[in-house]
């Protein structure tokens, strides 16, 4: 028997030039029981393709899975998720934000630099907050004592809460549910 047509189809198949109908002919040919030895190495490839063509999910697959895990499948009810519906608004907000930022930069450049900078590093213009070092030390000491006192209170409260939690049951609602089930 002459298998020139099959050989030509195989050559076209390897060159990715076959039509779906020609590929169906190849699958049907390799599905035969009596296959010539020369074509035997190609059988697993076309059998796999045939099996994959037969395996598909039915139309209700997603619906059954979503029902099993307890979620609604929003895509089948005509409504898109909220994030998908808000996406155009988010895009518009981003464009407005970019436009405002660019406008602010252009406005700042057009106005030039302010006459007096926000932070003056000039040592001659610097004024001390306190008149003496003792006064500054006293203020800093008071602030540090307040911080130390607050830290000690917080540590004591946390230690007390830990010891209280260790002595009480972890979840009283769980024990109530267990008792009612019995």
C-alpha positions as CSV (number, residue, x, y, z in Angstrom):
1,X,0.0,0.0,0.0
2,X,1.2,3.5,-0.9
3,X,1.4,6.0,2.0
4,X,2.7,9.0,0.0
5,X,-0.3,11.1,0.9
6,X,0.2,10.5,4.6
7,X,3.9,11.2,4.2
8,X,3.1,14.5,2.5
9,X,0.6,15.4,5.2
10,X,3.3,14.6,7.9
11,X,5.8,16.9,6.1
12,X,3.3,19.7,5.9
13,X,2.3,19.0,9.5
14,X,5.9,19.4,10.7
15,X,6.1,22.7,8.7
16,X,2.9,23.9,10.4
17,X,1.1,24.1,7.0
18,X,-1.8,21.7,7.5
19,X,-5.4,22.7,7.8
20,X,-7.6,21.4,10.7
21,X,-9.2,18.9,8.2
22,X,-5.8,17.5,7.2
23,X,-4.9,17.2,10.9
24,X,-8.1,15.3,11.5
25,X,-7.1,12.9,8.6
26,X,-3.7,12.3,10.4
27,X,-5.4,11.7,13.7
28,X,-7.8,9.2,12.1
29,X,-4.9,7.5,10.3
30,X,-2.9,7.1,13.5
31,X,-5.9,5.8,15.4
32,X,-6.0,2.6,13.2
33,X,-5.0,-0.7,14.8
34,X,-2.8,-1.9,11.9
35,X,-0.2,0.8,11.5
36,X,2.9,0.4,9.3
37,X,6.2,0.2,11.2
38,X,7.5,3.4,9.5
39,X,4.7,5.4,11.2
40,X,4.7,3.7,14.6
41,X,6.9,6.4,16.3
42,X,4.4,9.1,15.5
43,X,1.4,7.2,17.0
44,X,1.8,8.5,20.6
45,X,1.8,12.1,19.5
46,X,-1.4,11.8,17.5
47,X,-3.1,9.6,20.1
48,X,-2.4,12.3,22.7
49,X,-3.9,14.9,20.4
50,X,-7.0,12.7,19.8
51,X,-7.5,12.3,23.6
52,X,-7.0,16.0,24.2
53,X,-9.5,16.8,21.5
54,X,-12.1,14.6,23.3
55,X,-11.4,15.9,26.8
56,X,-13.2,19.1,27.5
57,X,-15.2,20.6,30.4
58,X,-19.0,20.9,30.0
59,X,-20.8,24.2,30.2
60,X,-21.8,23.9,33.8
61,X,-18.3,23.0,35.2
62,X,-17.6,26.5,36.6
63,X,-21.1,26.7,38.1
64,X,-20.7,23.3,39.9
65,X,-17.3,24.2,41.3
66,X,-18.4,27.6,42.5
67,X,-21.4,26.0,44.2
68,X,-19.2,23.4,45.8
69,X,-16.9,26.0,47.4
70,X,-19.8,28.2,48.4
71,X,-19.2,31.2,46.1
72,X,-21.4,32.7,43.4
73,X,-20.0,32.8,39.9
74,X,-20.5,36.5,39.0
75,X,-19.4,36.1,35.4
76,X,-22.4,33.9,34.5
77,X,-25.0,36.4,36.0
78,X,-24.1,39.3,33.7
79,X,-22.5,41.3,36.5
80,X,-18.8,42.1,36.6
81,X,-16.9,42.2,39.9
82,X,-16.8,45.7,41.5
83,X,-13.1,46.2,40.8
84,X,-13.7,45.6,37.1
85,X,-16.6,48.1,37.1
86,X,-14.5,50.7,38.9
87,X,-11.5,50.3,36.7
88,X,-12.4,53.3,34.4
89,X,-12.9,55.5,37.4
90,X,-9.5,54.5,38.8
91,X,-7.9,55.2,35.4
92,X,-9.6,58.7,35.4
93,X,-8.4,59.4,38.9
94,X,-4.8,58.4,37.9
95,X,-4.9,60.7,34.9
96,X,-6.2,63.6,37.1
97,X,-3.5,62.9,39.7
98,X,-0.8,63.0,37.1
99,X,-2.2,66.2,35.6
100,X,-2.4,67.9,39.0
101,X,1.1,66.9,39.8
102,X,2.5,68.2,36.5
103,X,0.5,71.4,36.9
104,X,1.9,71.9,40.4
105,X,5.5,71.4,39.3
106,X,5.0,73.8,36.3
107,X,3.4,76.4,38.7
108,X,6.2,76.1,41.2
109,X,8.8,76.5,38.4
110,X,7.0,79.5,37.0
111,X,6.8,81.3,40.4
112,X,10.5,80.8,41.0
113,X,12.1,80.2,44.4
114,X,10.6,81.8,47.5
115,X,12.4,84.8,49.0
116,X,12.9,83.2,52.3
117,X,13.6,79.4,52.4
118,X,11.5,77.2,54.6
119,X,14.6,76.2,56.7
120,X,17.2,78.8,57.3
121,X,20.7,77.5,57.8
122,X,22.2,80.9,58.4
123,X,24.1,80.7,61.7
124,X,23.8,84.5,62.2
125,X,20.0,84.4,62.0
126,X,19.7,81.4,64.4
127,X,18.0,82.0,67.8
128,X,18.2,79.6,70.7
129,X,14.9,78.4,72.2
130,X,16.2,78.5,75.7
131,X,18.3,81.1,77.4
132,X,20.6,78.8,79.3
133,X,21.9,75.2,78.9
134,X,20.4,74.4,82.4
135,X,16.9,75.3,81.2
136,X,17.3,73.1,78.1
137,X,18.6,70.2,80.2
138,X,15.7,70.5,82.6
139,X,13.1,70.4,79.8
140,X,14.8,67.4,78.2
141,X,15.0,65.6,81.5
142,X,11.3,66.1,82.1
143,X,10.4,64.7,78.7
144,X,12.6,61.7,79.2
145,X,11.1,61.0,82.6
146,X,7.6,61.1,81.0
147,X,8.7,58.7,78.3
148,X,10.2,56.4,81.0
149,X,7.0,56.5,83.1
150,X,4.8,55.8,80.0
151,X,7.0,52.9,79.0
152,X,6.9,51.3,82.4
153,X,3.1,51.5,82.5
154,X,2.7,50.0,79.1
155,X,5.1,47.1,80.0
156,X,3.2,46.4,83.2
157,X,-0.1,46.5,81.4
158,X,1.2,44.1,78.7
159,X,2.6,41.7,81.3
160,X,-0.7,41.7,83.2
161,X,-2.7,41.1,80.0
162,X,-0.4,38.1,79.2
163,X,-0.8,36.5,82.6
164,X,-4.6,37.0,82.5
165,X,-4.8,35.5,79.0
166,X,-2.8,32.5,80.2
167,X,-5.1,31.8,83.1
168,X,-8.4,32.0,81.1
169,X,-9.7,29.6,78.4
170,X,-8.7,30.5,74.9
171,X,-12.2,30.7,73.4
172,X,-15.2,30.5,75.6
173,X,-17.6,30.4,72.6
174,X,-15.9,27.2,71.4
175,X,-16.5,25.5,74.7
176,X,-20.1,26.6,74.7
177,X,-20.6,25.2,71.2
178,X,-18.9,21.9,72.2
179,X,-21.2,21.6,75.3
180,X,-24.4,22.3,73.3
181,X,-23.3,19.7,70.7
182,X,-23.1,17.0,73.3
